[in-house]
Every structure is written in structure tokens, then in C-alpha cells.
Amino acid sequence: MVSSKIFNFQFTEIKKVLKLLSRRDRSRLVLVLIINTFLAFLDLIGVALIGVATASLIRGLQSLEAGNQVSRFLELFNLDGLPQKTLLIILVTSAVSFFILKTLLSVYFFRRTLRYMSYRNAEISSSLVSRMLNRPVEKIFKNSIQHQIYNVTGGVERLVGGVVSSLVIITADLVLLIVMLIGLMLIDPITSIGTLIVFSGLGILLYFLLHKRVTTLTTKNAYLSIYFNQKISEGINSFRDLFIRGGREYYVNAIRKTKMQLAEYNAELSFIPSISKYTIEISVIFGIALISAIQFYWFEANRAIAVISIFLAASTRIAPAIIRIQQNTIGVRSSLSAAKPTFDLIEELAGINELTKSETVINTKHSGFSPKLDLKRVNFMYSDATETTLSNISLDVDSGKFVAFVGPSGGGKSTLIDLILGLLAPSSGSITISGLTPGDVIRKWPGSIGYVPQDVFIENSTIKENICLGFNPESVPDDLVWQALQLADLSEFVKGLEGQLSYRISDAGKNLSGGQRQRLGIARALLTKPKIVIFDEATSALDAETENRVSESILKLTGECTVIFIAHRLSVVRSADMIYYIDKGKIVSQGTFEELRSINTDFNNQANFMGI
């Protein structure tokens, strides 16, 4: 019962892996099977020639005539009249040539197969990334970044390289075994059956003894590798905090402990294949001794020697094949276990299409786009939440207006922005921009909406590449970049850098101040000259003077485009046409700055606290 469940599980998972391959890929695998069948016959011919050579040698030494089968073979190829020495040279040379030819062809076709599978690995990884990034934002950040990286890299490599490539090897060696055993059956049925029973039983025994341990080790190894990479990332990103708090040693010790566990698992996983190898080598020696005893006991010496020589020749091909089958079978099981996170991702992505493969061309015109926003009875609840995040949100924002969302943290402001941006879909109600849904707007007028987050993502690349995030920097004119920098009050700073636009920013912008990183994000959002600009706490890291200059730039945008601002610091939103106070997922009150002060006590107290 247990074994049937194991095999059923494997076949189910293997079918899932094969479904990742296209019909053309599966046709290629069938072609590989046909080629390996042909190659197996080359081995069989080589073994048969060794048997003929041995029989001829023995009978020649005993001055006997060749047997019927050997005689017919020699007559068929016009070799019966040759001197024995010449005959042996021809037979042995031919056998060796067939063995070498088979090996060379196997290496060639296996290399071609691995190369093709590597390309498929890359294509599947790219497809998963494309579909993964075509999901709502709450799904994107469901797991850690390291976990997601593993899913589309190491996990896919396990599926394609570890499963498909191993299946190719297993299939090739199974074909070889079948052909060789059929050949041995024709020569000596008893030897053939004995060989089949001994080696098959040994392979199955080893599989059941080792597969559970391999599964456990591989699963632990996969998740521990993700944890290890995550801890290194956390240690680097939190270096300042760790340095000040004296907590670097804690992270180093945690990383060291995890790495030692990984080393232990890897060492055992590396040794397990050797168990199979040495066990089968011993079994081959035992098999030779047993067959020799049987042959010499039941048959005459010359026949026994001929059969033993054939068995020895066949064993040089059968034993490695069985070792490869057994090891790759465990390898398949190991890879399936290690790829479980990737299987989970594939199931999550069922029904999700890939993004278009064409790159977005930068556009600053947005002809026909109207920056008018309309929300009607919008409700939203996260999939893993128990309470509604936003309730019955309705509002209209006319073209060219400056509106702001204020209120306590956790009130739902950022969730509302994600809905407006199309990163999330409403649970009920509707959101339209220029008469279309946010997603349709972005597809029809890419770049028409600009967004500045509170935490600006910084690439380890140049100033220009950072501002052109998502676009090919070579296709973006420098003048357009400088205009964006000017609006973000960052142009003078960049002009003072060595290389200016080509100045390289370190990882996560470590060589920039917090205000400079935020202004870089503002310049990035304004690059496409958007008609709607959304600022999510985008001036929180700016000093008062810089904030005033940036605020002036933002106010200059109004009239030409619609500005939406989330703010805790109320100085930026004093000139807003309309301010919405959001608390507990609802619009509690709305009005101009002075109107809101008169009707909302919390807002008035906050303004007084800030001295406004």
C-alpha cells in the first residue's frame, strides 16, 4: 500500500513536470528514446562480437570446429576462411569500435539534450516570472523575496534539470538493459533471467532503502537554503541597526548555524549515490562468481568460458546502466521534493496569463487621456483578512485638481491608492479613470499615471537608468531626464556628480541621502509627463526647505494634470482643492483645508500640533 502511494505520487508529479514542456518538447523526448534504442543495439553488437571472438579462440586452442551459431555468423560476413589471429583482431577491434561509437554518440546526443533542456529551463523560469508579476500586489508580497527567487530559479532547475534530464537518462538506460537482456536471453536464458532478477531486485531494494531519507534531506535542504539566503539579505539590509544595537554577532551566528546544517545535509546527499555504486559493484563481482560456478558445473569448459566472457562484456554496460538508473531515480525523487515550493507557485499561477513580450516604449503625449477619476461604492477586503479594509468609498476627482487623503495610519489610504493604480481589484464597486478601469488605462496609455512611493526602490545602476526604470535608457533622450530632475529639484545635485547622469548609485542608494532618494523617485514618476501623479508620503524624508521647493513644483503640475497626495505632514496639502479624511476604511469627512479643520477635530488638532 505504501509503495503504491509513493509511485502514484511520483507519477502524478512527473506528469505535472512534463506538462510544463510543449508538445514539441515531448516529441523531442520521444526522438531521444528512438535514438537511444538504436544506440543500445550498438552495445549488443559489441557484446555479441566479444562472444564470437571468445568462442573462436577457445575452439581454436582446442583444435575444434566452431559451433553452429558461430559458424553461421562467420559465413555470413565471409570471415570463415581467415586465420584465427586475423579473425580475433577483426572481431575484437570491431567490438571495441562499436562500444566507442555508442559512447561517443551517447555523449553527443546527451549533450544536445541537456543544452535543449537548459533553454527550456530558461523559458519556463521567464514564463513563471512573467505570470508571477501579472498578479495583484497582495499576491506578489505573500512570500519573502528569497522564497520567490528560489521558486523561479533553483526550483525550476530541479524540475527541468533534475527531473526531465534524469528521466532521459533513466529511459536510455532502461532501453539498454532491455536490449542487452534480450540478447543474453538468446545466448543463455538461465544467465539472462538470473542477471535480471539479481540486478532488478538490487535496484528496487536500494531505492526503497534510500528514497525516504533522500526526500527528507532534500526538502529540509531546499527550505533551509531559502532561510539562509534570507538571513544574509536581512543582515546586509539592517546593517546600521545591527551595528548600533550590537546585534551583528546574532545574525552571524544564525547564518553560521544554518550553513552548518546545510553542510551536514549536503554531505549526506552527496554520499548516498556512493552507497548504490559500491553495492552494485560488489553485486557484479558476486554475480560473476555465481554464474561461473553454474556454468562450469552444468556445462563443458569451452561453453562456460564463452558465456562468462559474454556476461563480463555485458556487465561493463549493464552495471553502469543500473547504477545510473538507481541514482537518477533517487535524483528524480529528490528533485520533486526540492521543487515543492515551485509546484505550489505553478498551482497559484494557474489561469494567469503572461505579460506581453514587447517592451513598453516611452510616451509623453497620452493623446485622448482625460485625468478624471471616479470611484463608486468601492469596497475591498484582503483575501487573508477577516474585516473589510475599505467600505463604500465614493468620490469624483475632476481633471487638473489637487486632492489629498489624510488620516491615521492603518486607515486604508495606501490600499485606496493601490486600487486606483490597478494593483488591487475592488471586492465590489467600480473605479474608472478617463472612463476606463485602471488596468485598461495603463495598457492604453502607459506612463499617463505617475506614482511616487514613500520607500523609493533604487537600482544598483546609474542615475539615468534609475529614472528610466522599466524603459530602455538608450531610447530615452537626456533632455527628458533633465526635465524630470528639474521638477524634482534634483538637477543641481546631479550636475555636481562625477559623470552626472552616468553616475552609478550603490546598492539600495546607500550613497544618497533619504531626501535624494525620494526626489529621485519623484523624477522617475514625472519622466513620462503623466496626466495623473500620485504621491504616497513622497516628501516625508525631505527637509522643510526642500519640501517647500518640491511642493511648489507639485503645485505647478496642477491644472495640467491631476495630483493625488497621501500625507501625514499637512503642510504640503494646504493648497489642495479637496482633502478626504479616511479612518477605519471610510471617508469620515471631506473639504478644503480650512473646511476640514472646522468639521474634523482630529484633523484640526494635528494641524495645530504642526503649527499650521
Long-range contacts (C-beta under 8 A, 24 or more apart in sequence): 3-208, 6-211, 10-332, 10-333, 10-336, 13-336, 13-343, 14-163, 14-167, 14-332, 14-336, 16-343, 16-346, 17-159, 17-160, 17-163, 17-164, 17-336, 18-164, 20-124, 20-159, 20-160, 20-346, 21-120, 21-164, 25-120, 28-113, 28-116, 29-164, 29-167, 29-168, 32-109, 32-113, 32-168, 32-171, 32-172, 33-171, 33-172, 33-175, 35-105, 35-109, 36-106, 36-109, 36-171, 36-172, 36-175, 36-176, 37-175, 37-179, 39-102, 39-105, 39-106, 39-109, 39-172, 39-176, 40-172, 40-175, 40-176, 40-178, 40-179, 40-180, 41-179, 42-98, 42-99, 42-101, 42-102, 42-105, 43-98, 43-99, 43-102, 43-176, 43-179, 43-180, 43-317, 44-179, 44-180, 44-183, 45-95, 45-98, 46-94, 46-95, 46-96, 46-98, 46-99, 46-102, 46-313, 47-95, 47-180, 47-183, 47-310, 47-313, 47-314, 47-317, 48-183, 48-310, 49-91, 49-92, 49-94, 49-95, 49-98, 50-91, 50-92, 50-95, 50-309, 50-310, 50-313, 51-187, 51-306, 51-307, 51-309, 51-310, 51-313, 52-91, 53-87, 53-88, 53-91, 53-92, 53-95, 54-305, 54-306, 54-309, 54-310, 55-302, 55-306, 56-84, 56-87, 56-88, 56-91, 57-84, 57-88, 58-302, 58-305, 58-306, 59-302, 60-84, 62-302, 64-302, 95-313, 99-317, 106-172, 110-168, 110-169, 110-172, 113-165, 113-168, 114-161, 114-165, 117-160, 117-161, 117-164, 117-165, 117-168, 118-160, 118-161, 120-160, 120-164, 121-156, 121-157, 121-160, 121-161, 124-156, 124-159, 124-160, 125-152, 125-153, 125-156, 127-354, 128-152, 128-156, 128-342, 128-345, 128-346, 128-349, 130-354, 130-355, 131-349, 131-352, 131-353, 131-354, 131-355, 132-345, 132-349, 133-355, 134-352, 134-353, 134-354, 134-355, 135-349, 135-352, 136-423, 136-424, 136-425, 137-418, 137-423, 137-424, 138-382, 138-383, 138-424, 139-348, 144-226, 144-230, 145-230, 145-233, 146-226, 146-229, 146-230, 146-233, 147-226, 147-230, 147-341, 148-345, 149-229, 150-222, 150-225, 150-226, 150-229, 150-341, 150-342, 151-341, 151-342, 151-344, 151-345, 152-342, 152-345, 154-222, 154-225, 154-338, 155-222, 155-338, 155-339, 155-341, 155-342, 155-345, 156-339, 156-342, 158-335, 158-336, 158-338, 158-339, 158-342, 159-335, 159-339, 159-342, 161-335, 162-331, 162-332, 162-334, 162-335, 162-338, 162-339, 163-332, 163-335, 163-336, 163-339, 166-328, 166-329, 166-331, 166-332, 166-335, 167-328, 167-332, 169-324, 169-325, 169-328, 170-324, 170-325, 170-328, 170-329, 170-332, 173-321, 173-322, 173-324, 173-325, 173-328, 174-325, 176-317, 176-318, 176-321, 177-318, 177-321, 177-322, 177-325, 180-314, 180-317, 180-318, 183-314, 184-310, 184-311, 184-314, 187-307, 187-310, 188-307, 188-310, 190-294, 191-291, 191-295, 191-307, 191-311, 194-287, 194-290, 194-291, 194-294, 195-287, 195-291, 195-311, 195-314, 195-318, 198-283, 198-287, 199-280, 199-283, 199-287, 199-318, 199-319, 199-322, 202-279, 202-280, 202-283, 202-322, 203-280, 203-322, 203-325, 203-326, 203-329, 206-275, 206-276, 206-279, 206-280, 206-326, 207-326, 207-329, 207-330, 210-272, 210-275, 210-276, 210-330, 211-329, 211-330, 211-333, 213-268, 213-272, 214-269, 214-272, 214-330, 214-333, 214-334, 214-337, 215-333, 215-334, 215-337, 217-265, 217-268, 217-269, 217-334, 218-269, 218-333, 218-334, 218-335, 218-337, 218-338, 219-337, 219-338, 219-340, 220-265, 221-262, 221-265, 221-266, 221-269, 221-338, 222-337, 222-338, 222-339, 222-340, 222-341, 223-341, 224-258, 224-261, 224-262, 224-265, 225-262, 226-341, 227-258, 228-255, 228-258, 228-259, 228-262, 231-255, 231-258, 237-508, 269-334, 272-330, 273-327, 273-330, 276-323, 276-326, 276-327, 276-330, 277-323, 277-327, 280-319, 280-322, 280-323, 280-326, 281-319, 284-315, 284-319, 287-311, 287-315, 288-312, 288-315, 359-471, 359-472, 360-446, 360-447, 360-470, 360-471, 361-471, 361-475, 362-447, 362-468, 362-471, 362-475, 362-476, 362-480, 362-527, 362-528, 363-445, 363-446, 363-447, 363-528, 364-447, 364-480, 364-528, 364-529, 366-445, 366-447, 366-448, 366-529, 366-530, 366-531, 368-434, 368-445, 369-434, 369-441, 369-445, 369-448, 369-531, 370-399, 370-434, 370-435, 370-531, 371-399, 371-400, 371-433, 371-434, 371-448, 371-531, 371-532, 371-561, 371-562, 372-396, 372-397, 372-398, 372-399, 372-433, 372-434, 372-435, 372-562, 373-397, 373-420, 373-431, 373-432, 373-433, 373-532, 373-562, 373-564, 374-430, 374-431, 374-432, 374-433, 375-420, 375-429, 375-430, 375-431, 376-429, 376-430, 376-431, 377-428, 377-429, 377-430, 378-416, 378-419, 378-426, 378-428, 378-429, 378-430, 378-431, 379-426, 379-427, 379-428, 379-429, 380-415, 380-419, 380-424, 380-426, 380-427, 381-427, 388-427, 388-585, 389-415, 389-585, 390-415, 390-416, 390-419, 390-585, 390-586, 391-585, 391-586, 392-429, 392-586, 393-429, 393-585, 393-586, 393-587, 394-429, 394-587, 395-580, 395-587, 395-590, 397-562, 397-564, 397-578, 398-562, 399-562, 400-558, 400-559, 400-560, 400-561, 400-562, 401-558, 401-562, 401-563, 401-577, 401-578, 402-554, 402-555, 402-558, 402-562, 402-563, 402-565, 402-575, 402-576, 402-577, 403-562, 403-563, 403-564, 403-565, 403-576, 403-577, 403-578, 403-579, 403-580, 404-564, 404-565, 404-566, 404-567, 404-572, 404-573, 404-576, 404-578, 404-579, 404-580, 405-564, 405-565, 405-566, 405-567, 405-579, 405-580, 405-582, 406-566, 406-567, 406-568, 406-570, 406-573, 406-579, 406-580, 406-581, 406-582, 406-603, 407-581, 407-582, 407-583, 407-588, 408-583, 408-602, 409-568, 411-582, 411-583, 411-584, 411-585, 412-582, 412-584, 412-585, 412-586, 413-566, 413-582, 414-536, 414-566, 416-582, 417-451, 417-534, 417-536, 417-564, 417-566, 420-534, 420-564, 421-449, 421-451, 421-534, 433-532, 446-528, 447-527, 447-528, 447-529, 447-530, 448-528, 448-530, 448-531, 448-532, 449-530, 449-531, 449-532, 449-533, 449-534, 450-525, 450-526, 450-528, 450-530, 450-532, 450-533, 450-534, 451-525, 451-533, 451-534, 451-536, 452-518, 452-521, 452-522, 452-524, 452-525, 452-533, 452-534, 452-535, 452-536, 452-538, 453-521, 453-536, 453-537, 453-538, 454-536, 454-537, 454-538, 454-540, 456-509, 456-517, 456-518, 456-520, 456-521, 456-524, 457-521, 458-505, 458-508, 458-509, 458-512, 458-517, 458-520, 459-505, 460-504, 460-505, 460-506, 460-507, 460-508, 461-504, 461-505, 462-499, 462-501, 462-502, 462-503, 462-504, 462-505, 463-494, 463-497, 463-500, 463-501, 463-502, 463-503, 463-505, 463-520, 464-501, 464-502, 466-505, 466-520, 466-524, 467-520, 467-523, 467-524, 467-527, 468-524, 468-527, 469-524, 471-527, 476-527, 480-527, 481-523, 481-527, 483-526, 484-523, 484-524, 484-526, 484-527, 485-523, 487-522, 487-523, 487-526, 487-553, 487-556, 487-557, 488-519, 488-520, 488-522, 488-523, 488-526, 488-550, 488-553, 489-519, 489-546, 489-549, 489-550, 489-553, 490-516, 490-519, 490-520, 490-522, 490-523, 513-541, 514-541, 515-541, 515-542, 515-543, 515-546, 517-541, 518-542, 519-546, 519-550, 522-550, 530-561, 531-560, 531-561, 531-562, 532-561, 532-562, 532-563, 532-564, 533-557, 533-561, 533-562, 533-563, 533-564, 534-564, 534-565, 534-566, 535-563, 535-564, 535-565, 535-566, 535-567, 536-566, 537-566, 537-567, 537-568, 538-565, 539-567, 539-569, 539-572, 540-568, 540-569, 544-571, 547-571, 547-572, 569-610, 570-603, 570-606, 570-607, 570-610, 570-612, 571-610, 571-612, 574-612
